[in-house]
Each structure stands twice: as C-alpha cells, then as structure tokens.
Amino acid sequence: MSTVIFQDIFFLALLIALAIPLGLYIHQVMDGQKTFMTPVLAPVERLIYRVIGARPDDEMKPKRYAFAVLAFSLVGFLFLFVLLLIQGILPLNPQHLRGVNWHLAFNTTASFISNTNWQAYAGETTLSYLSQSLGLTVQNFVSAAVGISVLFVLIRGFIRHEKETVGNFWADLTRVTLYVLIPLAVIVTVLIASQGVVQTLAPAHTSTTLQSASTVTTHLGPAASQVAIKQLGTNGGGFFGANSAFPLENPTAFSNFIEMFSLLIIPAALCFTFGKAVKDAKQGHTLITVMVVLFVAALAIITISEHSLAPHYAGVIASGNMEGKEVVNGVGASSLWGASTTAASNGAVNATPDSFTALGGMMMMFLMQLGEIVFGGVGSGLYGMIAFVMLTVFIAGLMVGRTPEYLGKKIGPFDMKMVCAMILAPPLLTLIGTAAATLAPGAASWLNNTGAHGFSELLYAFTSMANNNGSAFAGMHTNTAFTNLTGGVIMLLVRFIPIVATIFLAGNLSKKKIVASSEGTLSTSNLTFAGLLIAIILIIGALSFLPSLSLGPIADFFTRL
C-alpha cells in the first residue's frame, strides 16, 4: 500500500509541476503572443486562415460565435456520419469491413463530435483505418479544441468590459489545435510508440498456435497517433475494443503512466492559464486546489475499496481486487487511472469498471455525476467549475444580502440562468436517460447482471453519456437501436446546451463594467471560499443522485457484505 501512496503522490506532484509552464504557454498562445513555436507554426497558421477564408482579427458577437461552433460541429457530424456508412467502399480498409448500420453510425458520430467517445462497438472489428484516422482521430483534435475555445470565450467575458464581442472562433480553433494539441500529441505518440503501441497500416496478422489446432488474429493499425490525442483531448475512445487494457494500446507500466498523465495535464494547466489571463494567479490556485481535494478524496475511496473490500478466497494470494485488472498495472495504477479517467471526462480504461468493488465503481460514477468538473474535459471542465464558482458566489451573496460579484463583474439574473443551464443539463439528462432505459422493453436482456448491480450498469452508462465521459461498466450490451439513438441525442444535448449557455454568459459579462472591490466583496481566492465551493458541489451532486445511487451501488455494496 505504501508503494501505491508514493505512486499517487509522485503522479500529482509531477502533474502540478508540469501544468504550471504548460498553462502559461497556453495563455501566450491564446493571447496572440509570440512563443518558441511561433517561427515554425506562424506561417502554417496564416496559410490555414487563407485557405478557410477567415480573418483572425474579425471579432464575433456571442450569437455569431455560437453559430460558428454549431455550424462547424454540424459539418463535422455530417462528414463523419457519411464516412461511417460508406466505409466499406473506401480505401484503407484491409479487413474489408462493411459500413456501419445507421443507428450505430449516428451514436458514434454524436459521441465523437461531442467529445464523449462512447463506443458501442469494438474498433478493430468495426471500423476501417480510414474511419479511425480521418474520422475519429480528426474529431478527437477538433472537439477538444472547441472545448478550449469556448473556455477562452468565458475568460474574455471576465477580462473585457463594455465590449460586445467575445473573440474569433476560427482563430481560437486554429491556435489551440496547431500550437497546443498537435505538438503534445506528437510527443506522446513517440513516447508510447517506443513502448510498443502499434502504429502501422499493415493488415491484421494471422498466426497458428503451437498446437496447430487453431489460428489467432492479431489486429493492427495506426493506434498510437489516436491513443495520444484520445488521452490529451480527454476523448477516451479506444482504437481497440478493450481500450487501454489491450496490450497493443498500452503495453508497459511506462506507457500506462504516460497515457494516464496525459488525461489530466491540459485540464490542470488550464487552471493556471485562467489565473494568468484574469491577472490574479490566486484564482487559478483556488480552482486547482478544489479539484485536487475532490480528486484525492475520490482516489482514496477507490483505492481503499479495491485493496480492502474485495472477497478473499482460500489459497489465493492477491493484493486486493484483481478481477478485470491487468497484472502489470495492479490495483494501485488501475485505481489511479479509474479516478483520473472519470474525473477528466475522458472515459479511457485500463481495467474493467464493472469488476470494481461497489464503492469503487460508485466513486467513479460520482466523479462523473458532479458534472465532470474535477479537472474535467479540456476547456469544458473548467468552464463547468467556473459555473459552480458563480453559483457559490450567488448563494453567498444571498446569505449576506449583497449583490454577488466575481472577478469584478456583478452576477445578474441572466447570468444565473446560463449558469443553471450549464450545471443542471447533465444531471437532468442522466436521470431521464436512466429512467427511460429502465422502463424500456427488453432492458433486462441488455445486462449481464441482475438486481442492484444490473441497475448500476444502466446508471453508469447514462451517467457516462450525459457527462461527456464515454467509459462503460462493460457489463451492458449497448449496441441497440434504443441506446444508440437515446444516447446519441443525450450526448449532443449535454455538449451543446452548456456550450451555448457559456458563450452567451460570456457575452453578457463582457458588456458589463468592472466593479471596484470593497470591504464587502467576497474573497474568492481563500480557503474559506474553497471549502464553501466544495460543499456546494457535493450538495448539488448528492441532491441529484443520492436516490439513484442508493438503488444501485450502495444497495449493491450492502447486498454483497
């Protein structure tokens, strides 16, 4: 256990240490400042603007910015949807895979456009190399870039005053992709490929067993390049069906560490970017502190549960619950990954969540149910956390009878309507989706388990889809017309409702004057406020999900004692 604790401390310390310079670099990029990458990438950036006909200095109002986001996503949706349908007649398909059926194509397209990467299929036996590379990998980049772009819209809302505009979407999208995501993805690709993560266009390899009684097919493909951005962009969709529990996607302890580290590095860095952008580093420190506290608490519960609450069998020596986990990772690294992937809105797995203990699985579920704000998705996690900050400021203002303020901007009724849309859309759609699936005819046939654990499988699935995560208990058959269509609609709504609300919130804030702080201004950068923010987050999560958790993992825990 001491080794596990040391691993967790080292992981978090290294994460914060590298997040600080990365956060400052991202601020320079998005602020239009020169960086060490400018001499190489600036000509490419200018070429992109000429090709797409964009003018980076052409500022957009909120409606125009939101329309650009939605239009860009719609075009990407149509392209990927058609690509999946007709992949059987396209090149780079050495296994001669047929086109995907329409409802699975809809679900997969909605999943990758929304940065959820929920997968109701096994990638190596369903999608061609062209679909994986030109379709899914491209969306891994641009859906992540959209999230970060929208975050910077909100940041501009705080730092601008008496302005009607919130930035230029095409410039934001281009800079994030070109200066941040692509360089980091290249580095991670090289590192994990050096460990044996496959990167080839060669077809699957068929070999004969030593007994010559059967053949074994080893699926290959350009996996390393997709794995890198799936982790960095908090996407999570695996090239192979087993995701990062598959040896060709995550073969060694070092590749496991690099992939796990990639889950959180950008979300953590953006906290420091925020502090630098608003010219108050303490604001960023408060946000990262709250995230780390909630993350460590969840990680501790998961790790202790997996170490101590597993059943013991006579004659079997194992360090905790090893069911569904890779021996090379063990309980410690699997628990750390499980906490990281559900905190980061990622969804990649290196173990089977369905095999975690009841409390371990519940904490992974609860991290998602908080709204994916504990680090969260790139960009989306932080603007979700800022929404909770504004809610906390509003509640504190009501308690003392003072108009709430945050970063010099008064928080009004319109602002709170947008904040409520951002905070309440995920839990509402989670519960609606779970209820609909529970009542659907034939729902029991989708599950590998009955009783409380079977309900946990349903609840986890719709929690994952409605919070842009994408992981699954893996005990539920999800490739049905009902789950594909219902889940696809939920993933789109829960992605774009908060995005549009964030953009309009930023536009409203940008028009306001800066209010000078006074003795009555609530400090949002001390430990007292951090504690209040944590309390509000937990209360919202508990009020929304305690009944459903009681029917699922909590009941599962007590029935297994």
C-alpha positions as CSV (number, residue, x, y, z in Angstrom):
1,M,0.0,0.0,0.0
2,S,2.9,2.4,0.7
3,T,4.1,1.9,-2.9
4,V,0.7,2.9,-4.1
5,I,0.6,6.0,-2.0
6,F,4.1,7.0,-3.2
7,Q,2.9,6.5,-6.8
8,D,-0.1,8.7,-6.3
9,I,1.9,11.5,-4.6
10,F,4.5,11.4,-7.4
11,F,1.9,11.5,-10.1
12,L,0.1,14.5,-8.6
13,A,3.3,16.4,-7.8
14,L,4.6,15.9,-11.4
15,L,1.2,16.9,-12.8
16,I,1.2,20.2,-11.0
17,A,4.9,20.9,-11.7
18,L,4.4,20.5,-15.5
19,A,0.9,22.0,-15.6
20,I,2.3,25.4,-14.5
21,P,4.6,26.1,-17.5
22,L,2.1,24.5,-19.9
23,G,-0.7,26.7,-18.6
24,L,1.4,29.8,-19.1
25,Y,2.3,28.7,-22.6
26,I,-1.4,28.1,-23.5
27,H,-2.1,31.7,-22.2
28,Q,0.6,33.1,-24.5
29,V,-0.9,31.2,-27.5
30,M,-4.5,32.2,-26.9
31,D,-3.4,35.8,-26.2
32,G,-1.7,36.1,-29.5
33,Q,1.8,36.4,-28.0
34,K,4.9,35.1,-29.6
35,T,6.1,31.7,-28.3
36,F,9.1,29.5,-29.1
37,M,6.8,27.7,-31.6
38,T,5.8,30.9,-33.4
39,P,8.7,30.9,-36.0
40,V,7.7,27.4,-37.1
41,L,4.0,27.5,-36.9
42,A,3.0,31.1,-37.7
43,P,3.4,30.6,-41.4
44,V,1.2,27.5,-41.2
45,E,-1.4,29.4,-39.2
46,R,-1.5,32.2,-41.8
47,L,-1.9,29.6,-44.5
48,I,-4.8,28.0,-42.7
49,Y,-6.6,31.3,-42.4
50,R,-6.2,32.0,-46.2
51,V,-7.5,28.5,-47.1
52,I,-10.6,28.7,-44.9
53,G,-11.1,32.4,-45.7
54,A,-11.0,33.5,-42.0
55,R,-9.7,36.8,-40.6
56,P,-8.4,36.2,-37.1
57,D,-8.9,39.8,-36.1
58,D,-12.6,39.8,-37.0
59,E,-14.2,39.7,-33.6
60,M,-17.5,37.9,-33.2
61,K,-20.6,38.7,-31.1
62,P,-21.9,35.8,-29.0
63,K,-24.6,34.8,-31.5
64,R,-22.2,34.7,-34.3
65,Y,-19.6,32.8,-32.3
66,A,-22.2,30.2,-31.1
67,F,-23.4,29.8,-34.7
68,A,-19.8,29.2,-35.9
69,V,-19.4,26.5,-33.2
70,L,-22.7,24.8,-34.1
71,A,-22.1,25.1,-37.9
72,F,-18.6,23.7,-37.6
73,S,-19.8,20.8,-35.5
74,L,-22.7,20.1,-37.9
75,V,-20.4,19.9,-40.9
76,G,-18.2,17.5,-38.9
77,F,-21.2,15.5,-37.9
78,L,-22.4,15.0,-41.5
79,F,-18.9,14.2,-42.8
80,L,-18.3,11.5,-40.1
81,F,-21.8,10.0,-40.3
82,V,-21.5,9.5,-44.1
83,L,-17.9,8.2,-43.7
84,L,-19.0,5.5,-41.3
85,L,-21.9,4.5,-43.5
86,I,-19.8,4.1,-46.7
87,Q,-16.5,2.9,-45.2
88,G,-16.9,-0.5,-47.0
89,I,-16.3,1.1,-50.4
90,L,-13.5,3.4,-49.3
91,P,-9.7,2.7,-49.2
92,L,-7.5,1.9,-46.2
93,N,-9.8,-1.0,-45.2
94,P,-7.5,-4.1,-45.3
95,Q,-10.0,-6.2,-43.4
96,H,-12.8,-5.3,-45.8
97,L,-15.2,-4.2,-43.1
98,R,-18.7,-3.2,-44.1
99,G,-20.3,0.2,-43.5
100,V,-21.7,0.7,-40.0
101,N,-25.5,0.4,-39.6
102,W,-27.3,3.8,-39.4
103,H,-28.1,4.0,-35.7
104,L,-24.6,2.9,-34.6
105,A,-23.2,5.5,-37.1
106,F,-25.4,8.1,-35.5
107,N,-24.4,7.2,-32.0
108,T,-20.7,7.1,-32.8
109,T,-20.8,10.3,-34.7
110,A,-22.7,12.1,-31.9
111,S,-20.2,10.6,-29.4
112,F,-17.0,11.9,-31.1
113,I,-18.5,15.2,-32.1
114,S,-19.4,15.8,-28.5
115,N,-16.0,14.8,-27.1
116,T,-17.7,11.9,-25.3
117,N,-16.3,9.0,-27.3
118,W,-18.8,6.5,-26.0
119,Q,-18.3,3.3,-28.0
120,A,-21.0,0.7,-28.6
121,Y,-18.6,-1.3,-30.8
122,A,-15.1,-2.8,-30.9
123,G,-13.0,-0.6,-33.1
124,E,-10.7,-3.2,-34.6
125,T,-13.6,-5.3,-35.9
126,T,-16.0,-2.5,-36.9
127,L,-14.1,0.5,-38.3
128,S,-11.6,0.7,-41.1
129,Y,-8.2,2.5,-40.8
130,L,-9.7,5.4,-42.8
131,S,-12.7,5.8,-40.4
132,Q,-10.4,5.6,-37.4
133,S,-7.9,8.1,-38.7
134,L,-9.8,10.6,-40.9
135,G,-13.0,10.3,-39.0
136,L,-12.4,9.6,-35.3
137,T,-8.9,11.0,-34.8
138,V,-9.7,14.3,-36.5
139,Q,-12.7,14.7,-34.2
140,N,-10.5,13.9,-31.2
141,F,-8.5,17.0,-32.1
142,V,-11.2,19.4,-33.1
143,S,-13.8,18.5,-30.4
144,A,-11.1,19.1,-27.8
145,A,-10.2,22.4,-29.5
146,V,-13.8,23.5,-29.4
147,G,-13.9,23.0,-25.6
148,I,-10.8,25.1,-25.0
149,S,-12.0,27.8,-27.4
150,V,-15.3,28.1,-25.5
151,L,-13.4,28.4,-22.2
152,F,-11.4,31.3,-23.6
153,V,-14.7,33.0,-24.6
154,L,-15.7,32.9,-21.0
155,I,-12.3,34.2,-19.9
156,R,-12.7,37.1,-22.2
157,G,-16.1,37.8,-20.7
158,F,-14.4,38.4,-17.3
159,I,-11.4,40.4,-18.6
160,R,-13.2,42.6,-21.1
161,H,-15.6,45.4,-20.1
162,E,-18.2,47.3,-22.1
163,K,-17.5,45.1,-25.1
164,E,-19.9,43.4,-27.5
165,T,-17.5,40.8,-28.9
166,V,-16.0,37.6,-27.4
167,G,-13.3,36.6,-29.9
168,N,-13.0,34.8,-33.2
169,F,-13.9,31.1,-33.3
170,W,-11.7,30.2,-36.3
171,A,-8.7,31.8,-34.7
172,D,-9.3,30.1,-31.4
173,L,-9.8,26.7,-33.0
174,T,-6.7,27.0,-35.2
175,R,-4.4,28.2,-32.4
176,V,-5.4,25.5,-29.9
177,T,-5.1,22.8,-32.5
178,L,-1.9,24.0,-34.1
179,Y,0.1,25.3,-31.1
180,V,-1.1,23.0,-28.3
181,L,-2.8,19.8,-29.3
182,I,-0.7,18.7,-32.2
183,P,2.7,19.3,-30.6
184,L,1.7,17.5,-27.4
185,A,0.2,14.7,-29.4
186,V,3.4,14.2,-31.4
187,I,5.4,13.9,-28.2
188,V,3.0,11.4,-26.6
189,T,2.8,9.4,-29.8
190,V,6.6,9.0,-30.0
191,L,6.7,8.0,-26.3
192,I,4.0,5.4,-26.3
193,A,5.1,4.0,-29.8
194,S,8.5,3.5,-28.3
195,Q,6.8,1.2,-25.7
196,G,5.1,-1.0,-28.3
197,V,1.8,0.8,-29.0
198,V,1.2,-0.2,-32.6
199,Q,1.4,2.4,-35.4
200,T,1.1,0.8,-38.9
201,L,-1.2,0.5,-41.9
202,A,-0.5,-3.2,-42.2
203,P,-3.5,-5.6,-42.1
204,A,-4.3,-7.9,-39.3
205,H,-1.8,-10.7,-38.7
206,T,-3.0,-14.3,-38.6
207,S,-0.8,-16.9,-36.9
208,T,-1.1,-20.6,-36.0
209,T,-0.9,-21.7,-32.4
210,L,1.9,-24.1,-31.3
211,Q,-0.6,-27.0,-31.3
212,S,-1.6,-26.1,-34.9
213,A,-5.2,-26.6,-33.8
214,S,-6.4,-23.0,-34.3
215,T,-5.4,-19.6,-35.7
216,V,-5.1,-16.3,-33.8
217,T,-5.8,-13.0,-35.4
218,T,-3.8,-10.0,-34.1
219,H,-5.4,-6.7,-35.2
220,L,-3.1,-3.9,-36.0
221,G,-3.5,-0.3,-37.2
222,P,-2.4,3.3,-36.7
223,A,-3.3,3.2,-33.0
224,A,-0.5,5.3,-31.3
225,S,-1.5,8.5,-33.0
226,Q,-5.1,8.1,-32.0
227,V,-4.3,7.0,-28.4
228,A,-2.2,10.1,-27.9
229,I,-4.9,12.6,-28.7
230,K,-7.7,10.5,-27.1
231,Q,-5.9,11.0,-23.8
232,L,-4.7,14.6,-24.3
233,G,-8.0,15.8,-25.6
234,T,-10.0,13.9,-22.8
235,N,-11.7,12.0,-25.6
236,G,-11.1,8.4,-24.4
237,G,-12.2,6.4,-27.4
238,G,-10.0,3.3,-27.9
239,F,-8.6,2.1,-31.2
240,F,-9.3,-1.4,-29.9
241,G,-12.4,-2.6,-28.2
242,A,-10.6,-3.3,-24.9
243,N,-9.2,0.3,-24.9
244,S,-6.1,0.9,-22.9
245,A,-6.5,-2.5,-21.2
246,F,-5.3,-4.0,-24.6
247,P,-1.5,-4.7,-24.8
248,L,-1.1,-3.1,-28.3
249,E,-2.7,0.1,-26.9
250,N,-1.0,0.2,-23.5
251,P,1.7,-2.5,-23.2
252,T,4.0,-1.4,-20.3
253,A,4.0,0.4,-17.0
254,F,5.7,3.4,-18.6
255,S,3.1,3.7,-21.4
256,N,0.4,3.4,-18.7
257,F,1.9,6.3,-16.8
258,I,2.3,8.5,-19.9
259,E,-1.3,7.8,-21.0
260,M,-2.7,8.3,-17.5
261,F,-0.6,11.6,-17.1
262,S,-2.0,12.8,-20.5
263,L,-5.5,12.5,-19.1
264,L,-5.1,15.4,-16.7
265,I,-2.2,17.6,-17.9
266,I,-4.2,20.0,-20.1
267,P,-7.2,20.4,-17.7
268,A,-4.8,21.1,-14.8
269,A,-2.8,23.5,-16.9
270,L,-5.9,25.5,-17.9
271,C,-6.4,26.4,-14.2
272,F,-3.1,28.3,-14.3
273,T,-4.0,29.7,-17.7
274,F,-7.1,31.1,-16.1
275,G,-5.2,32.7,-13.2
276,K,-2.8,34.3,-15.6
277,A,-5.5,35.5,-18.0
278,V,-7.6,37.3,-15.3
279,K,-4.4,38.7,-13.8
280,D,-5.0,37.0,-10.4
281,A,-3.0,33.8,-10.0
282,K,-4.7,33.0,-6.7
283,Q,-8.0,32.5,-8.6
284,G,-6.4,29.7,-10.6
285,H,-4.7,28.3,-7.4
286,T,-8.1,28.1,-5.7
287,L,-9.7,26.2,-8.6
288,I,-6.8,23.7,-8.8
289,T,-6.9,23.2,-5.1
290,V,-10.6,22.4,-5.1
291,M,-10.1,20.0,-8.0
292,V,-7.1,18.2,-6.2
293,V,-9.0,17.9,-2.9
294,L,-12.1,16.3,-4.6
295,F,-9.8,14.1,-6.7
296,V,-7.7,12.9,-3.8
297,A,-10.8,12.1,-1.7
298,A,-12.3,10.0,-4.6
299,L,-9.0,8.3,-5.3
300,A,-8.5,7.4,-1.7
301,I,-12.0,5.8,-1.5
302,I,-11.5,3.9,-4.8
303,T,-8.0,2.6,-3.8
304,I,-9.0,1.6,-0.3
305,S,-12.1,-0.2,-1.7
306,E,-10.2,-2.1,-4.3
307,H,-7.5,-3.1,-1.7
308,S,-9.6,-3.9,1.2
309,L,-13.2,-4.7,0.2
310,A,-12.6,-7.5,-2.3
311,P,-13.7,-11.0,-1.3
312,H,-10.9,-13.3,-0.2
313,Y,-10.6,-17.0,-1.3
314,A,-8.7,-19.7,0.4
315,G,-5.4,-20.5,-1.3
316,V,-5.5,-17.3,-3.5
317,I,-2.9,-14.7,-2.8
318,A,-3.7,-11.3,-4.4
319,S,-3.2,-7.7,-3.4
320,G,-6.8,-6.6,-3.4
321,N,-9.4,-6.9,-6.1
322,M,-7.6,-8.0,-9.2
323,E,-10.7,-9.1,-11.2
324,G,-10.8,-7.2,-14.5
325,K,-7.4,-5.6,-14.0
326,E,-4.1,-6.1,-15.8
327,V,-1.3,-7.6,-13.7
328,V,1.2,-5.0,-15.0
329,N,-0.9,-2.2,-13.5
330,G,-2.2,-3.9,-10.4
331,V,-4.8,-2.4,-8.1
332,G,-2.9,0.9,-7.4
333,A,-2.4,2.0,-11.0
334,S,-5.8,0.8,-12.0
335,S,-7.5,2.8,-9.2
336,L,-5.5,5.9,-10.1
337,W,-6.5,5.5,-13.8
338,G,-10.1,4.9,-12.8
339,A,-10.2,8.1,-10.8
340,S,-8.4,10.1,-13.5
341,T,-10.5,9.0,-16.4
342,T,-13.8,9.7,-14.7
343,A,-12.6,13.0,-13.2
344,A,-11.2,14.1,-16.6
345,S,-14.2,13.5,-18.8
346,N,-12.0,11.0,-20.6
347,G,-13.5,7.5,-20.5
348,A,-10.4,5.5,-21.5
349,V,-10.0,2.4,-19.3
350,N,-7.1,0.2,-18.3
351,A,-9.3,-2.1,-16.3
352,T,-13.0,-3.1,-16.4
353,P,-15.1,-0.7,-14.3
354,D,-17.8,-3.5,-14.0
355,S,-15.2,-5.5,-12.0
356,F,-14.5,-2.8,-9.5
357,T,-16.0,-3.1,-6.0
358,A,-19.4,-1.5,-5.4
359,L,-17.9,1.5,-3.6
360,G,-15.0,1.8,-6.1
361,G,-17.4,1.9,-9.0
362,M,-19.7,4.3,-7.2
363,M,-16.9,6.8,-6.7
364,M,-16.0,6.7,-10.4
365,M,-19.7,7.2,-11.2
366,F,-20.0,10.1,-8.7
367,L,-17.0,11.9,-10.2
368,M,-18.9,12.0,-13.4
369,Q,-22.2,12.9,-11.8
370,L,-20.5,16.0,-10.3
371,G,-20.6,17.4,-13.8
372,E,-17.1,16.4,-14.9
373,I,-15.6,19.4,-13.2
374,V,-12.9,17.8,-11.2
375,F,-10.3,18.6,-13.9
376,G,-13.0,17.6,-16.4
377,G,-12.7,17.8,-20.2
378,V,-10.3,20.1,-21.8
379,G,-12.0,23.5,-21.5
380,S,-15.4,22.1,-20.6
381,G,-14.3,21.0,-17.2
382,L,-13.0,24.4,-16.2
383,Y,-16.0,26.4,-17.5
384,G,-18.2,23.9,-15.7
385,M,-16.2,24.6,-12.5
386,I,-16.5,28.4,-13.0
387,A,-20.2,27.9,-13.3
388,F,-20.2,26.3,-9.8
389,V,-18.0,29.2,-8.6
390,M,-20.6,31.7,-9.8
391,L,-23.3,29.7,-8.1
392,T,-21.4,29.7,-4.9
393,V,-20.8,33.4,-5.1
394,F,-24.5,33.9,-5.8
395,I,-25.6,31.8,-2.8
396,A,-23.1,33.6,-0.5
397,G,-24.4,37.0,-1.8
398,L,-27.9,36.0,-0.9
399,M,-26.8,35.0,2.6
400,V,-25.3,38.4,3.4
401,G,-27.8,40.5,1.4
402,R,-25.3,41.7,-1.2
403,T,-25.2,41.7,-5.0
404,P,-22.9,38.9,-5.9
405,E,-19.7,39.7,-7.7
406,Y,-17.0,37.6,-9.3
407,L,-13.7,39.0,-10.8
408,G,-15.2,42.5,-10.7
409,K,-18.4,41.6,-12.6
410,K,-21.8,41.7,-10.9
411,I,-23.7,38.5,-11.3
412,G,-27.3,39.2,-12.5
413,P,-30.4,37.1,-13.3
414,F,-29.4,36.4,-16.9
415,D,-26.0,35.2,-15.8
416,M,-27.6,32.8,-13.3
417,K,-30.0,31.4,-15.9
418,M,-27.0,30.5,-18.0
419,V,-25.2,29.0,-15.0
420,C,-28.2,26.9,-14.2
421,A,-28.4,25.6,-17.8
422,M,-24.7,24.7,-17.5
423,I,-25.0,22.9,-14.2
424,L,-28.4,21.2,-14.4
425,A,-28.4,19.9,-18.0
426,P,-26.0,16.9,-17.2
427,P,-27.9,15.5,-14.2
428,L,-31.3,16.1,-15.7
429,L,-30.3,14.2,-18.9
430,T,-28.6,11.5,-16.9
431,L,-31.7,10.7,-14.9
432,I,-34.1,11.0,-17.8
433,G,-31.9,8.6,-19.9
434,T,-31.6,6.1,-17.0
435,A,-35.3,6.2,-16.3
436,A,-36.1,5.7,-20.0
437,A,-33.7,2.7,-20.3
438,T,-35.0,1.1,-17.1
439,L,-38.6,1.2,-18.4
440,A,-37.6,0.2,-22.0
441,P,-38.9,-3.2,-23.1
442,G,-36.2,-5.8,-23.1
443,A,-33.8,-3.7,-20.9
444,A,-33.1,-6.8,-18.7
445,S,-31.7,-8.6,-21.8
446,W,-29.1,-5.9,-22.2
447,L,-27.5,-6.6,-18.9
448,N,-25.0,-9.2,-17.7
449,N,-26.2,-8.8,-14.1
450,T,-29.5,-8.5,-12.2
451,G,-30.6,-6.6,-9.1
452,A,-28.7,-3.6,-7.8
453,H,-25.6,-4.3,-9.9
454,G,-27.6,-4.5,-13.1
455,F,-29.2,-1.1,-12.3
456,S,-25.7,0.2,-11.6
457,E,-24.7,-0.8,-15.2
458,L,-27.6,1.2,-16.6
459,L,-27.0,4.2,-14.3
460,Y,-23.3,4.2,-15.1
461,A,-23.9,4.0,-18.9
462,F,-26.2,7.1,-19.0
463,T,-24.1,8.9,-16.4
464,S,-21.2,8.4,-18.8
465,M,-23.1,9.5,-21.9
466,A,-24.7,12.5,-20.2
467,N,-21.4,13.8,-18.7
468,N,-19.2,13.6,-21.8
469,N,-17.2,10.7,-20.4
470,G,-17.6,7.6,-22.5
471,S,-16.4,4.8,-20.2
472,A,-18.8,1.9,-19.5
473,F,-19.2,-0.8,-16.9
474,A,-18.7,-3.2,-19.8
475,G,-21.5,-5.4,-18.4
476,M,-24.1,-4.0,-20.6
477,H,-24.9,-4.6,-24.3
478,T,-25.3,-1.1,-25.7
479,N,-25.4,-1.6,-29.4
480,T,-29.2,-1.5,-29.7
481,A,-31.4,1.0,-31.6
482,F,-32.8,2.4,-28.3
483,T,-29.4,3.0,-26.6
484,N,-27.8,4.3,-29.8
485,L,-30.5,6.8,-30.6
486,T,-31.3,7.8,-27.0
487,G,-27.6,8.0,-26.0
488,G,-26.7,9.9,-29.2
489,V,-29.3,12.6,-28.6
490,I,-28.3,12.9,-24.9
491,M,-24.6,13.3,-25.8
492,L,-25.4,16.1,-28.3
493,L,-27.7,18.0,-25.9
494,V,-25.4,17.8,-22.9
495,R,-22.5,19.0,-25.0
496,F,-24.0,21.9,-26.8
497,I,-26.5,23.3,-24.3
498,P,-23.7,24.2,-21.9
499,I,-21.5,25.4,-24.7
500,V,-24.2,27.8,-26.0
501,A,-25.0,28.9,-22.4
502,T,-21.3,29.6,-21.7
503,I,-20.9,31.7,-24.9
504,F,-24.0,33.8,-24.0
505,L,-22.9,34.1,-20.4
506,A,-19.5,35.4,-21.6
507,G,-21.2,37.9,-23.9
508,N,-23.3,39.3,-21.1
509,L,-20.3,39.5,-18.8
510,S,-18.2,41.2,-21.5
511,K,-20.7,44.1,-21.7
512,K,-20.6,44.9,-18.0
513,K,-18.4,47.4,-16.3
514,I,-15.6,46.4,-13.9
515,V,-16.8,47.0,-10.3
516,A,-14.1,48.0,-7.9
517,S,-13.7,45.6,-4.9
518,S,-14.6,46.9,-1.5
519,E,-14.5,45.6,2.1
520,G,-17.8,43.9,1.5
521,T,-16.6,42.0,-1.6
522,L,-16.5,38.2,-1.1
523,S,-12.9,36.9,-1.5
524,T,-12.9,34.0,-4.0
525,S,-9.3,33.1,-3.5
526,N,-9.0,31.9,0.1
527,L,-9.5,28.5,1.8
528,T,-12.9,29.6,3.2
529,F,-14.3,30.1,-0.2
530,A,-12.7,26.9,-1.5
531,G,-14.4,25.0,1.3
532,L,-17.8,26.6,0.5
533,L,-17.3,25.8,-3.2
534,I,-16.6,22.1,-2.3
535,A,-19.7,22.0,-0.1
536,I,-21.9,23.4,-2.9
537,I,-20.5,20.9,-5.5
538,L,-21.1,18.0,-3.2
539,I,-24.6,19.1,-2.2
540,I,-25.7,19.5,-5.8
541,G,-24.3,16.1,-6.6
542,A,-25.8,14.4,-3.6
543,L,-29.3,16.0,-4.1
544,S,-29.3,15.0,-7.7
545,F,-28.0,11.4,-7.4
546,L,-28.3,10.0,-3.9
547,P,-31.6,8.2,-4.6
548,S,-30.3,6.6,-7.8
549,L,-27.0,5.7,-6.1
550,S,-28.9,4.1,-3.2
551,L,-30.8,1.8,-5.7
552,G,-27.5,1.0,-7.5
553,P,-24.0,0.8,-6.0
554,I,-25.0,1.5,-2.4
555,A,-27.5,-1.3,-2.4
556,D,-25.0,-3.5,-4.3
557,F,-22.5,-2.9,-1.5
558,F,-24.8,-3.9,1.3
559,T,-26.2,-7.0,-0.5
560,R,-22.6,-8.3,-1.1
561,L,-21.5,-8.0,2.5
